[in-house]
Amino acid sequence: MIRVLLADDQDLVREGLRMILEAEADIEVVGEAADGKQAIEQARKLDPDVVLMDVRMPELDGIEATARLATSGLHVRVLVLTTFDLDEYVYRALTSGASGFLLKDATREQLVAAVRTVAAGDALLAPSITRRLIEDFCGRPQPGAAPTELTARELDVLRLLARGLSNSEIGTQLFLSDATVKSHVAHILQKLDLRDRAQVIVYAYESGLIRPGER
């Protein structure tokens, strides 16, 4: 069962999200919060798997709340949900430790799939806004030196991760099994001290290992 905490300052939004998510057999909404401060308090109390986090909230905004949760020691993942299609918010959300970013005009199916994706430990990489974010904020850095902690094969996997490929797609390109790719991904996260695939993307582009627009 995926345990979800809803953080949004609008009662009707939280009610709508609860109705959608609780219609799924594998998702349970364990609590609600009306601002970022409450979201942190409820996360500590309820230990959810995923927090659906709005950006603009009173007391403490969703981005700062996300950053605090990322360093809290809790094993919770944050899916940022907002009406604002602004690159600044996406960039701040990802660098603050969010595992995904979804606009509120997403369909019911997209919302449910996003919660499951983030709960499974993956980043929500599908929205085109994420790629535009990386291109706009990271520019075109010169290729950086490869991190010495990683093996040559792990570097191959990292570069494909940064392009948004799934484990199965990476396996197909590198002729590896899904289990082997999963093992490489775990080693990359551990060696580079990164939380998830979202941070792998930011790391790869900011360090120059991948250049925006590169295929």
Secondary structure, 3 states (H helix, E strand, C coil): CEEEEEECCCHHHHHHHHHHHHCCCCEEEEEEECCHHHHHHHHHHHCCCEEEECCCCCCCCHHHHHHHHHCCCCCCEEEEEECCCCHHHHHHHHHHCCCEEEECCCCHHHHHHHHHHHHCCCCCCCCHHHHHHHHHHHCCCCCCCCCCCCCHHHHHHHHHHHCCCCHHHHHHHHCCCHHHHHHHHHHHHHHHCCCCHHHHHHHHHHCCCCCCCCC
